[in-house]
């Protein structure tokens, strides 16, 4: 296993992806799978022990990579991987179709203006980042600072400058792939609001609950889906991809629900 980990690192895979493949192999063996089986037996085992869709897709990808590392044949299992990819996409589409029918109709601009009017500045800042920078919950665990000396490469920050604000993300889901994200925000309302708060979310083990208090009861993933449906064009999706740190293919398969 250690040699396989080294192989994956040499392939340039992120630590997150390597961990996912490692966990996949452990689960596969715990379920009774054997890495020495031929391709047909491996596929039969996957069909019997993993749910259709993303579960089959994930373990098939892992075993395909492992077999390639060991110099074993992969033609049949790669064909099966294409099939699981298609099935996973279809199931996601069906799930999204059902979700689209039940998406809440929330006017986020009205909600934002209400927070600003009522001087609920922290709620304004959080919702502004969710709607304009397509953040996940973890991105919003951030400190507000005025001095550059307070910054470090491990946390997220709202850095207030003389005339604008820099939103710095060092700790977010896809950091390994996209690196530090830094956005300059010049909105006057945002600038005025952020000066009134010390921090955004606090990681108390339930970030989702904190976000729902601000969004009108929906989680960040559903909020992102709503925004994508309202701005469903290539330019908007490309912008969301960059802001969120999610590739466009993922948005198309998992979030584009029109």
BELMO-V36894 format. One record per residue. N is the residue number from 1. RES is the residue in one small letter. NEAR is the number of other C-alpha atoms within 8 Angstrom. Layout:
n=N res=RES near=NEAR
n=N res=RES near=NEAR
//
This chain:
n=1 res=x near=4
n=2 res=x near=5
n=3 res=x near=6
n=4 res=x near=9
n=5 res=x near=10
n=6 res=x near=8
n=7 res=x near=9
n=8 res=x near=10
n=9 res=x near=11
n=10 res=x near=7
n=11 res=x near=6
n=12 res=x near=6
n=13 res=x near=9
n=14 res=x near=9
n=15 res=x near=8
n=16 res=x near=7
n=17 res=x near=8
n=18 res=x near=12
n=19 res=x near=8
n=20 res=x near=8
n=21 res=x near=10
n=22 res=x near=9
n=23 res=x near=8
n=24 res=x near=11
n=25 res=x near=11
n=26 res=x near=8
n=27 res=x near=8
n=28 res=x near=11
n=29 res=x near=10
n=30 res=x near=7
n=31 res=x near=7
n=32 res=x near=6
n=33 res=x near=9
n=34 res=x near=8
n=35 res=x near=5
n=36 res=x near=4
n=37 res=x near=7
n=38 res=x near=6
n=39 res=x near=10
n=40 res=x near=8
n=41 res=x near=8
n=42 res=x near=11
n=43 res=x near=11
n=44 res=x near=8
n=45 res=x near=9
n=46 res=x near=11
n=47 res=x near=10
n=48 res=x near=6
n=49 res=x near=7
n=50 res=x near=8
n=51 res=x near=8
n=52 res=x near=11
n=53 res=x near=12
n=54 res=x near=10
n=55 res=x near=9
n=56 res=x near=13
n=57 res=x near=13
n=58 res=x near=9
n=59 res=x near=13
n=60 res=x near=14
n=61 res=x near=9
n=62 res=x near=11
n=63 res=x near=9
n=64 res=x near=11
n=65 res=x near=8
n=66 res=x near=9
n=67 res=x near=11
n=68 res=x near=10
n=69 res=x near=9
n=70 res=x near=6
n=71 res=x near=6
n=72 res=x near=7
n=73 res=x near=8
n=74 res=x near=10
n=75 res=x near=6
n=76 res=x near=9
n=77 res=x near=12
n=78 res=x near=10
n=79 res=x near=8
n=80 res=x near=10
n=81 res=x near=11
n=82 res=x near=8
n=83 res=x near=8
n=84 res=x near=13
n=85 res=x near=11
n=86 res=x near=8
n=87 res=x near=10
n=88 res=x near=12
n=89 res=x near=11
n=90 res=x near=8
n=91 res=x near=9
n=92 res=x near=10
n=93 res=x near=11
n=94 res=x near=8
n=95 res=x near=8
n=96 res=x near=11
n=97 res=x near=10
n=98 res=x near=8
n=99 res=x near=8
n=100 res=x near=9
n=101 res=x near=6
n=102 res=x near=6
n=103 res=x near=8
n=104 res=x near=4
n=105 res=x near=4
n=106 res=x near=5
n=107 res=x near=6
n=108 res=x near=8
n=109 res=x near=6
n=110 res=x near=7
n=111 res=x near=8
n=112 res=x near=11
n=113 res=x near=9
n=114 res=x near=8
n=115 res=x near=12
n=116 res=x near=12
n=117 res=x near=7
n=118 res=x near=6
n=119 res=x near=6
n=120 res=x near=9
n=121 res=x near=12
n=122 res=x near=11
n=123 res=x near=9
n=124 res=x near=14
n=125 res=x near=12
n=126 res=x near=11
n=127 res=x near=11
n=128 res=x near=11
n=129 res=x near=10
n=130 res=x near=11
n=131 res=x near=12
n=132 res=x near=6
n=133 res=x near=10
n=134 res=x near=11
n=135 res=x near=13
n=136 res=x near=12
n=137 res=x near=10
n=138 res=x near=10
n=139 res=x near=11
n=140 res=x near=11
n=141 res=x near=12
n=142 res=x near=12
n=143 res=x near=11
n=144 res=x near=13
n=145 res=x near=12
n=146 res=x near=8
n=147 res=x near=8
n=148 res=x near=7
n=149 res=x near=4
n=150 res=x near=7
n=151 res=x near=9
n=152 res=x near=5
n=153 res=x near=5
n=154 res=x near=6
n=155 res=x near=11
n=156 res=x near=14
n=157 res=x near=13
n=158 res=x near=13
n=159 res=x near=13
n=160 res=x near=14
n=161 res=x near=8
n=162 res=x near=4
n=163 res=x near=6
n=164 res=x near=11
n=165 res=x near=12
n=166 res=x near=13
n=167 res=x near=12
n=168 res=x near=12
n=169 res=x near=12
n=170 res=x near=12
n=171 res=x near=10
n=172 res=x near=9
n=173 res=x near=6
n=174 res=x near=9
n=175 res=x near=11
n=176 res=x near=8
n=177 res=x near=6
n=178 res=x near=8
n=179 res=x near=8
n=180 res=x near=8
n=181 res=x near=8
n=182 res=x near=8
n=183 res=x near=7
n=184 res=x near=8
n=185 res=x near=10
n=186 res=x near=9
n=187 res=x near=7
n=188 res=x near=6
n=189 res=x near=7
n=190 res=x near=12
n=191 res=x near=14
n=192 res=x near=8
n=193 res=x near=13
n=194 res=x near=14
n=195 res=x near=8
n=196 res=x near=8
n=197 res=x near=10
n=198 res=x near=9
n=199 res=x near=9
n=200 res=x near=13
n=201 res=x near=9
n=202 res=x near=7
n=203 res=x near=7
n=204 res=x near=5
n=205 res=x near=4
n=206 res=x near=7
n=207 res=x near=12
n=208 res=x near=9
n=209 res=x near=7
n=210 res=x near=9
n=211 res=x near=13
n=212 res=x near=12
n=213 res=x near=8
n=214 res=x near=10
n=215 res=x near=11
n=216 res=x near=7
n=217 res=x near=8
n=218 res=x near=9
n=219 res=x near=10
n=220 res=x near=13
n=221 res=x near=7
n=222 res=x near=9
n=223 res=x near=11
n=224 res=x near=11
n=225 res=x near=11
n=226 res=x near=9
n=227 res=x near=9
n=228 res=x near=13
n=229 res=x near=10
n=230 res=x near=6
n=231 res=x near=8
n=232 res=x near=10
n=233 res=x near=6
n=234 res=x near=6
n=235 res=x near=6
n=236 res=x near=10
n=237 res=x near=13
n=238 res=x near=9
n=239 res=x near=8
n=240 res=x near=11
n=241 res=x near=12
n=242 res=x near=9
n=243 res=x near=9
n=244 res=x near=10
n=245 res=x near=9
n=246 res=x near=10
n=247 res=x near=8
n=248 res=x near=9
n=249 res=x near=6
n=250 res=x near=9
n=251 res=x near=12
n=252 res=x near=8
n=253 res=x near=10
n=254 res=x near=11
n=255 res=x near=11
n=256 res=x near=11
n=257 res=x near=11
n=258 res=x near=6
//
